[in-house]
């Protein structure tokens, strides 16, 4: 009985929030088309934004518009201030009732991950949903610029975009001089052993950082057996994991069993923060720079002002 009344109360709260939202005098002054091809009306000056993915949360903070951010998804952990905001479920399992209860005048979604049916339902309820679609470095920059336009932060977005392009171009110039591309195995997590195929951010980062991705192929995230890893003979191993407690030590112990591998002989096994390489945000450029340093440390042996990104 207690559970029944709790559910009823929650539904009434959501309905009340929805009625309140629909009665607010919101001026929909912009008609925009998002990267998925959907045309929608959005507020000229959004004041209650709900982010539907950690990457979107991070970009909003980077644009210095966190003042309008009223709700975020699980794992929105950067910057640390994002941890203080209300949660609306994970980006793949959104809580529609919690989103509506926050009375947003704009939700920003991501095409690769957010359930389309939730976005459609929010639209039916009169809440505009703008979906971004970053799939490589160029479209990450475009996403920053688009969100800057949405949130009236075009100046800051332009500064971020210019900085990202300049840093990427610097890596491209440095890598253009390399005579050899080391064979890189990028390990995601510990067990099972998973890597990243051709159609991924990680493949682009490895390639632009001057490496050869040993997992390149049509499968986005292929699995590998221990025998396959030995056969690949990587020159560099890069390990990433969302849960970092003891993960690197366990992975190192696993790889050290194969002491004949080039990466083991040269002690080129590295751990990298997963958020730098799998979140389409301005920090992905930091991920590119980090990979370039790990794959080609010789390119960064000069003075910081001349050779270091």
N, C-alpha and C positions, 0 to 999 in steps of 0.2 A: 504493500500500500504506500509506504514511504517513497519507494522508487517511482511509483505511478505519479504521485503528486510532484515529485522532483522533475519528471519529464514534462508534465503539464505546465509547470511554472516556467521551465526553460522555453517551451514553445510559445507561451504567452509573451515572454520577454522578447523573443525574436520577432513576433508579430508586432508588438509595440514599437520596437526599434525600426521595423520596416515602414510602419505607418508614419512614424516621426520623420524618417528619411524622405519618404515620398512627399511630405508636406513642406519640406525645407525649400526656401526660395533659391534654388541653385540655377545659375546662369550657364547654360551649355552653349558657349560662344565659339567653340572650335569644332569643325568637322575634319576628322583625320582618317587616314587609311594606315592600318598597322602592317607590319611585314608579312602577315599571313594573308593579306588581301582584304581584310574586313574593314568596312567603312563604319565609323561610329562617331557620335557626338561626345565630347569630353568637356569638363569645366575649363573655362578660361584660366582660372586660378584654383587648382585643386587644393583642398584644405584637409581632407581626410582620405589618405591613401593607404591601401592595404597591399603589401607586397606578397606575391604568391610563390616566391623562390628565394633562397639565400643569396643568390647572385644579384637579384634585383634589389634586395635590402642593402647589399654592399654598395651598389652603384648609387642608390639614393643618398647614402651617407657620403660617398665620394663627391656627389654634387652639392653637398652641404644643404640638403633639403629634408633632413631628418625631422624638422619641425612639423611636417605634414604627415609623417609616417605614424599610423595608428595601430597597425597590426602586421605581424610577420609570421613566417612559417618556422617549423622546427629546424634546428641546425643553422638558423640565422645567428651566427656567433661572431661576426666581424663587421665593424669594430665591436669591442666589448659592450658598448652602450646598447647595442641591438638586443642584448640578452634581457634587457629590462622591459621590452615591449610585449604586449599580449600575443599569444600564439594562436594560429588558426589551422592547426594540423600540419602534416608534412606536405611538401609540394606535390607529391603523388597521391596523397590521401587528404584532401582539403576538407575542412569542417565548414560546410555551407552555413550552418546556423551561427557559428561564431563570427564568420565574416559579416553576415547581415547584421548581427547584433552590434557591430562596430560602426554602423551607419556610414560606410565609405562613399565618397563621391567619385572615386576612381580606384579600380584594381589594376595592377600591372602583373601580367602573367608571362609565362615562358612557354613557347610552343612545344619544345622538347621536354616533356615532363608533366605539366599540368593537365589534368583530365579535361577534355573538351566539354564534357557534359556539365561540369561545374561552371565553366565559363559561360556556357549557353544559358544555364539556369540563372546565373547572376544577371545576365543581360535581360532575360525575361522579367526579372524583378526590378528593372530600371537602373541597375548599377553598371556603368560602362566598364568593359574589360579590354584593356589594350595589351596585345600579346607581342612580345619581342621574339626574335628568332636568330640569336647569335650562333653561328656554326663554324667560324674561323676567326682569325685575328682581325681581319678587316671588318667583319660584321659585329664583333665585340665593340670596336670603336664606333661603328654606326649606331649601335644600341645606346652607348653613352650619349651620343649626340641627340638621338631621338628622345631619350628620357629627359635630357636637358630642355628640349623644346616643350615636352609635356608639362614639366614642372617649373617652367619659367626660370631656368638656370642655364641659359644658352652660353653666357660668358664663361661660367665654370666648366661646362661641358666642352667648350671649344679649347680651353686651356688643357684639360685632361686629354682630349683627343690629339692635340698637337704634341703633347709630351709623349704619349704612347707611340705615335708615328715616328717621332724622332728617335726614340730608344730602339724601336724595331729596326729602323733603317741603319742604326749604328751596328747592331748585331749582323744585319745582312752584309754590311761593308766588311766587317771583320771576317766573317765566314767565307766571303768571296775569295779570300787569299789562301784558303787551306788546300794542301795537296792531297789530303786523305781524309775520308770520313770513317771514324771508328764505328764498329758494329755495336749497337746499343740494345740491351734488353731492359725494357721498362716493366717492372713488376708491380702490379696493383694488389695490395694485401699480401697475406702470407699463404693461406690455404683456402681453396685451391690456388695454384699458380696461374694468374691471369695477366694478360698484357693488353696492349691497345693496337688495333689494326689501322688500316689506311684512313678510313673515314672518321677520324677522331681529332680532337684538339691536340692530344698528346703526340700523335704522328706529325702534325704540322710543327709543333714545338721542337721535337727531336730533329726533324729535317732542317728547319731554319736555324737551329743551334749547331748545325754541322755534323750531325750523326746520321747513321743508317739504321732505321728501325727494323730490328730482326723479326718483329711480329707483323710487318706490313702485309696486307692481304684483305680480302673481301669481308672476313669475319670481324666485326667491330671490336669484340673483346674475346679473343681466343684463349683457350686453356692449353697448358703445356704439361707434359709429363717430365719427370726428372731426366729420362733418357733423351728427350727432345732438347732439353736445355743444354745438356752436355754436347749434343751434336751441333747446336748453334754456335758454340764457342764465342760468347760475347767478349768484346774488348772492355766494355763499360756496363755495369749493372746499376740501375737506379731503382730504388724501392720507395713506394709511397703507401701510406696507410692512414685511414681516418682515425684509427685507434692506435696511438703510438706507444702505449705502455709496454715496454719489453719487446715490441714487434721487431725492431731493427736487430736486436741481439739474436732473436730466433731465426730471422732471415739470414743473418750473417753465418750462423752456425750451419744452416742448410747449405749455403753456397760454398763454404770452406771445405765441405766434403769432397769437392771437385777441384783439388789443388792444381790440376794441370790446365785449367781454363786461363786464358789470357787475363781476364778481369781479376782473378784471384792472384795470379803471379805479380801483377802490377799494383795490387791493392786498390782497385778502382771500383769499389762497391760503395754506393752513396745512398743516403736517405734524404728525401725531399718532402716538404709540406704538401700534402695532397691538394689543399685549397689553392695553391699557386698554379696548379696545372689543370684542374678540372672545373674551376668556376670561371665562367665568362665575364670577368670584371677587369677593371684596370690593373689589378694585381697579376693578371696572367702574363703581363709583360715582365714582371719580376720573375715569374716562373721561367720564361724564355731566357732571360739573362742568367739565371741560376744554372739552367741546363747547359748553356754555352760555356760557362765557367767549368762545369764538371766534365764536359766532353772535350773541350779545348782549353785547358788551363794556360797553355803557352800563349794564347792570344791576349791574355790579361796580365802579362808579367811586367808591363811598362809602368809608367807613372799613372796614378789614378786619373789625373786630369786629361790624359791623352788616350789611354787605352781601356779604361774601365767604363762600362755603361753606367 
